[in-house]
Structure formats: structure tokens, C-alpha cells
Amino acid sequence: MSNISDAQIVTAFTHTNFGHANHRRLLEQSVLKTLVGYHCGHTITTIMADLGLIGKTGKPTKKGQAFVAHAFAAQMVNGG
């Protein structure tokens, strides 16, 4: 089970417009991007920080690393 609930994601993305409704996937990809050193936009960076997935340095926290690990494991089990 993921360490971020669907309700938390809905709340975090309130009043945003990313052009699609799969916010969990967007969040997973964004945390992964920060893990490998890429930059994300301001809004998604703020959301990741508010959810405790990245720290002040912009690098994933242990919670963020667990979030990405869960997403990766789910992808491997479910075939993508």
C-alpha cells in the first residue's frame, strides 16, 4: 500500500490544472525525476514538498523514496 492516500493526492492537487486526472502517476514521475537530479516545475515541486516527498534541498525524503519504490514495485507486478 502506498504511503500517500488518494484523498491526500486529491487535496494536494485541488485548484491545479495539469491537463489530466492521473495525479498519482504525475506525482510518481516527478519524485522519480528529482531522485535522478532533474528539475520539476514550481507547482508540482510545491505539492511534493507539502506532501513530505522532497526536502528543502529538492531531493526525495525517505517518504519520497518509499513512494517511488512502491510505484515501481506495483508497475513490475502489474506489468506497467
KANOR-V735770 format. One record per helix or strand of 3 or more residues. SS is the DSSP state (h for helix, s for strand). FROM is the first residue (numbers start at 1). TO is the last residue. If there is no record, write none. Layout:
SS|FROM|TO, SS|FROM|TO
This chain:
h|6|12, h|23|35, h|42|50, h|62|78
